[in-house]
Amino acid sequence: MSSFPTRPDVVRASLPSRVAGRMSRMTWVDVVVAAAVLVLLYVTLRVGQGTTVRFSTGQNVKVDTDPSQLPYYAARSLLRMFIALAASTVFTFVYALAAARSRRLERILIPALDILQSVPVLGFLTVAVTGFIALFPGSMLGLECASIFAIFTSQAWNMTFGFYHSLTSLPRELDELSRSFRFTRWMRFWKVELPAGAIGLVWNGMMSFGGGWFFLVASEAISVSNHDYALPGVGSYAGAAIADGDLGKVGWAILTMAVMVLGVNFLFWRPLTAWTEKFKNEQSEASEIQHSYVLDFLRRSHWPELAGRLLKPIGRGLARAGRVFGVDDRPLVMDRQRQRTGDITFAVVASGLILWGLIDLLGYLRDRTGLGVFGEPLLLGLATLARVVVVVVGSTLLWVPVGVRIGFSPKLTRIAQPLIQVLASFPANFLFPLAVWFFLKTGLSLDVGGILLMALGAQWYILFNTIAGAMSIPTDLREAMDDLGIHGWQRWKRLILPGIFPSYVTGGITASGGAWNASIVSEIVPFGATTLTATGLGAYISHATADGDFPHLIAGVAVMSLYVVGLNRLFWRRLYRIAETRYTT
């Protein structure tokens, strides 16, 4: 009986031979997965063709409200959402790493992130539409890029804050491991930092995706300088139906949105959340883990293993290329004199650039309206601030206990996740018909009722981050608490609150920014010929955007940024420091 040769050069088959061998073992599962991928690529290419058609800036672009167009509109909206999510993920990695690894850059980038998250979507759209149309003249691609950029601005900040916090609160033993083995900085990111922050990143990405849905109408139905631009999409369809006062078509838009959210949750987010279970830092196996039918189906296929083998050379190439970023051997003790000199130089240069920009901005406003333009938005901002405080406090009291309960129970997570996704992704604009009817029937002022609409765009940040924080608490610690008989308030004080506190702070700071942003669409509620308006900074910015009044728009955005940054500096940043110093393992 012959035996196989044992020489390595004989045994080791070529890569094409190994691939061909695995292809011969393909099952019906592999055929289904391959067909699904091909269909997805085909649909993406077909839908993408509509982004480059001719377009004239001198005409108002309208959307066809025939319900038969909704499948195509849904595909266009999904394409924008996922492109924006990919851009947000790349931005998150680059921005958060820069802020976490450089103490000097952190002093600029984190306050800048506070300002960026406080700038309303309409503020970004005003600049983005003009810039992208000039970049792609005569093409619909300019409007598409402006819409994607607007969705990006509703997703990126929350993801960046969350990942930045996971980097700054990295467990000490993991940090020492990276230094001891002299990992390259690429290996530190890929093998240590990204796995440690994976659960929070996915849940914040899910929440940010919901934030993109929330502002879908504003990003697809754009009104700037008395010009209306409507891109094919579910958001613009709903905006047109609301403007026409057609409740039937609004209902079709709501149904389409629900199907899209549930489909994305089942096919994308649920497999991701189940996959990230392997990144939990615990010593005992959980009694219950999350499951996903899609993930289980993919694991039965040979394609993931085959793709991993084909991509392995690329991974090795990236690892070799990552050596240019140096080795993780930062000294634990630094030269104080050298550090102080560098800090002073950096502070002088950065302060000079910021001061120059502020002087130029104030000069622009003084020449056109006078500096008194800040008076009205400052007073209106107080009214919006009161609503923001009510939303954040109410959301904390309501959703923190619920989030902990969901995060501790994988079975409950499976039930609650799709429901929460639908609720979190539901644009407030879709409720305008019901809101107008309810407010008129009850006589409730929008000054009070607007709080409920603002909560639709803000409260979910707290819930999602609380769930992520509760899921990150090791099962062995929970079992130890059970063995010791610690329950009730003592359990919350000793385990739950310290465990979820870092994630809650991330959720709180993004919920606060989200509430300010949501005021743009919550302080003006139109339906047909009826429009309700609340007293607040959001309504002020909306009017300035629609009228193309750039001085008042800049003043409103600047004041909103001032309120958000001030609130973050005085309150949320102090909680961040507590989370970093007291609740980092």
Secondary structure in CASP SS format (residue, H / E / C, confidence):
PFRMAT SS
TARGET T0000
AUTHOR 0000-0000-0000
METHOD secondary structure of the structure
MODEL  1
M C 1.00
S C 1.00
S C 1.00
F C 1.00
P C 1.00
T C 1.00
R C 1.00
P H 1.00
D H 1.00
V H 1.00
V H 1.00
R C 1.00
A C 1.00
S C 1.00
L H 1.00
P H 1.00
S H 1.00
R H 1.00
V H 1.00
A H 1.00
G H 1.00
R H 1.00
M H 1.00
S C 1.00
R C 1.00
M C 1.00
T C 1.00
W H 1.00
V H 1.00
D H 1.00
V H 1.00
V H 1.00
V H 1.00
A H 1.00
A H 1.00
A H 1.00
V H 1.00
L H 1.00
V H 1.00
L H 1.00
L H 1.00
Y H 1.00
V H 1.00
T H 1.00
L H 1.00
R H 1.00
V H 1.00
G H 1.00
Q H 1.00
G H 1.00
T H 1.00
T H 1.00
V C 1.00
R E 1.00
F C 1.00
S C 1.00
T C 1.00
G C 1.00
Q C 1.00
N C 1.00
V C 1.00
K C 1.00
V C 1.00
D C 1.00
T C 1.00
D C 1.00
P H 1.00
S H 1.00
Q H 1.00
L H 1.00
P H 1.00
Y H 1.00
Y H 1.00
A H 1.00
A H 1.00
R H 1.00
S H 1.00
L H 1.00
L H 1.00
R H 1.00
M H 1.00
F H 1.00
I H 1.00
A H 1.00
L H 1.00
A H 1.00
A H 1.00
S H 1.00
T H 1.00
V H 1.00
F H 1.00
T H 1.00
F H 1.00
V H 1.00
Y H 1.00
A H 1.00
L H 1.00
A H 1.00
A H 1.00
A H 1.00
R H 1.00
S C 1.00
R H 1.00
R H 1.00
L H 1.00
E H 1.00
R H 1.00
I H 1.00
L H 1.00
I H 1.00
P H 1.00
A H 1.00
L H 1.00
D H 1.00
I H 1.00
L H 1.00
Q H 1.00
S H 1.00
V C 1.00
P C 1.00
V H 1.00
L H 1.00
G H 1.00
F H 1.00
L H 1.00
T H 1.00
V H 1.00
A H 1.00
V H 1.00
T H 1.00
G H 1.00
F H 1.00
I H 1.00
A H 1.00
L H 1.00
F C 1.00
P C 1.00
G C 1.00
S E 1.00
M C 1.00
L H 1.00
G H 1.00
L H 1.00
E H 1.00
C H 1.00
A H 1.00
S H 1.00
I H 1.00
F H 1.00
A H 1.00
I H 1.00
F H 1.00
T H 1.00
S H 1.00
Q H 1.00
A H 1.00
W H 1.00
N H 1.00
M H 1.00
T H 1.00
F H 1.00
G H 1.00
F H 1.00
Y H 1.00
H H 1.00
S H 1.00
L H 1.00
T H 1.00
S C 1.00
L C 1.00
P C 1.00
R H 1.00
E H 1.00
L H 1.00
D H 1.00
E H 1.00
L H 1.00
S H 1.00
R H 1.00
S H 1.00
F C 1.00
R C 1.00
F C 1.00
T E 1.00
R H 1.00
W H 1.00
M H 1.00
R H 1.00
F H 1.00
W H 1.00
K H 1.00
V H 1.00
E H 1.00
L H 1.00
P H 1.00
A H 1.00
G C 1.00
A H 1.00
I H 1.00
G H 1.00
L H 1.00
V H 1.00
W H 1.00
N H 1.00
G H 1.00
M H 1.00
M H 1.00
S H 1.00
F H 1.00
G H 1.00
G H 1.00
G H 1.00
W H 1.00
F H 1.00
F C 1.00
L H 1.00
V H 1.00
A H 1.00
S H 1.00
E H 1.00
A E 1.00
I E 1.00
S E 1.00
V E 1.00
S C 1.00
N C 1.00
H E 1.00
D E 1.00
Y E 1.00
A E 1.00
L C 1.00
P C 1.00
G C 1.00
V H 1.00
G H 1.00
S H 1.00
Y H 1.00
A H 1.00
G H 1.00
A H 1.00
A H 1.00
I H 1.00
A H 1.00
D H 1.00
G C 1.00
D C 1.00
L H 1.00
G H 1.00
K H 1.00
V H 1.00
G H 1.00
W H 1.00
A H 1.00
I H 1.00
L H 1.00
T H 1.00
M H 1.00
A H 1.00
V H 1.00
M H 1.00
V H 1.00
L H 1.00
G H 1.00
V H 1.00
N H 1.00
F H 1.00
L H 1.00
F H 1.00
W H 1.00
R H 1.00
P H 1.00
L H 1.00
T H 1.00
A H 1.00
W H 1.00
T H 1.00
E H 1.00
K H 1.00
F H 1.00
K C 1.00
N C 1.00
E C 1.00
Q C 1.00
S C 1.00
E C 1.00
A C 1.00
S C 1.00
E C 1.00
I C 1.00
Q C 1.00
H C 1.00
S C 1.00
Y H 1.00
V H 1.00
L H 1.00
D H 1.00
F H 1.00
L H 1.00
R H 1.00
R C 1.00
S C 1.00
H C 1.00
W H 1.00
P H 1.00
E H 1.00
L H 1.00
A H 1.00
G H 1.00
R H 1.00
L H 1.00
L H 1.00
K H 1.00
P H 1.00
I H 1.00
G H 1.00
R H 1.00
G H 1.00
L H 1.00
A H 1.00
R H 1.00
A H 1.00
G H 1.00
R H 1.00
V H 1.00
F H 1.00
G C 1.00
V E 1.00
D C 1.00
D C 1.00
R C 1.00
P C 1.00
L C 1.00
V C 1.00
M C 1.00
D C 1.00
R H 1.00
Q H 1.00
R H 1.00
Q H 1.00
R H 1.00
T H 1.00
G H 1.00
D H 1.00
I H 1.00
T H 1.00
F H 1.00
A H 1.00
V H 1.00
V H 1.00
A H 1.00
S H 1.00
G H 1.00
L H 1.00
I H 1.00
L H 1.00
W H 1.00
G H 1.00
L H 1.00
I H 1.00
D H 1.00
L H 1.00
L H 1.00
G H 1.00
Y H 1.00
L H 1.00
R H 1.00
D H 1.00
R H 1.00
T C 1.00
G C 1.00
L H 1.00
G H 1.00
V H 1.00
F H 1.00
G H 1.00
E H 1.00
P H 1.00
L H 1.00
L H 1.00
L H 1.00
G H 1.00
L H 1.00
A H 1.00
T H 1.00
L H 1.00
A H 1.00
R H 1.00
V H 1.00
V H 1.00
V H 1.00
V H 1.00
V H 1.00
V H 1.00
G H 1.00
S H 1.00
T H 1.00
L H 1.00
L H 1.00
W H 1.00
V H 1.00
P H 1.00
V H 1.00
G H 1.00
V H 1.00
R H 1.00
I H 1.00
G H 1.00
F H 1.00
S C 1.00
P H 1.00
K H 1.00
L H 1.00
T H 1.00
R H 1.00
I H 1.00
A H 1.00
Q H 1.00
P H 1.00
L H 1.00
I H 1.00
Q H 1.00
V H 1.00
L H 1.00
A H 1.00
S H 1.00
F C 1.00
P C 1.00
A H 1.00
N H 1.00
F H 1.00
L H 1.00
F H 1.00
P H 1.00
L H 1.00
A H 1.00
V H 1.00
W H 1.00
F H 1.00
F H 1.00
L H 1.00
K H 1.00
T H 1.00
G C 1.00
L C 1.00
S C 1.00
L H 1.00
D H 1.00
V H 1.00
G H 1.00
G H 1.00
I H 1.00
L H 1.00
L H 1.00
M H 1.00
A H 1.00
L H 1.00
G H 1.00
A H 1.00
Q H 1.00
W H 1.00
Y H 1.00
I H 1.00
L H 1.00
F H 1.00
N H 1.00
T H 1.00
I H 1.00
A H 1.00
G H 1.00
A H 1.00
M H 1.00
S H 1.00
I C 1.00
P C 1.00
T H 1.00
D H 1.00
L H 1.00
R H 1.00
E H 1.00
A H 1.00
M H 1.00
D H 1.00
D H 1.00
L H 1.00
G C 1.00
I C 1.00
H C 1.00
G H 1.00
W H 1.00
Q H 1.00
R H 1.00
W H 1.00
K H 1.00
R H 1.00
L H 1.00
I H 1.00
L H 1.00
P H 1.00
G H 1.00
I H 1.00
F H 1.00
P H 1.00
S H 1.00
Y H 1.00
V H 1.00
T H 1.00
G H 1.00
G H 1.00
I H 1.00
T H 1.00
A H 1.00
S H 1.00
G H 1.00
G H 1.00
A H 1.00
W H 1.00
N H 1.00
A H 1.00
S H 1.00
I H 1.00
V H 1.00
S H 1.00
E C 1.00
I E 1.00
V E 1.00
P E 1.00
F E 1.00
G C 1.00
A C 1.00
T E 1.00
T E 1.00
L E 1.00
T E 1.00
A C 1.00
T C 1.00
G C 1.00
L H 1.00
G H 1.00
A H 1.00
Y H 1.00
I H 1.00
S H 1.00
H H 1.00
A H 1.00
T H 1.00
A H 1.00
D H 1.00
G C 1.00
D C 1.00
F H 1.00
P H 1.00
H H 1.00
L H 1.00
I H 1.00
A H 1.00
G H 1.00
V H 1.00
A H 1.00
V H 1.00
M H 1.00
S H 1.00
L H 1.00
Y H 1.00
V H 1.00
V H 1.00
G H 1.00
L H 1.00
N H 1.00
R H 1.00
L H 1.00
F H 1.00
W H 1.00
R H 1.00
R H 1.00
L H 1.00
Y H 1.00
R H 1.00
I H 1.00
A H 1.00
E H 1.00
T H 1.00
R H 1.00
Y C 1.00
T C 1.00
T C 1.00
END
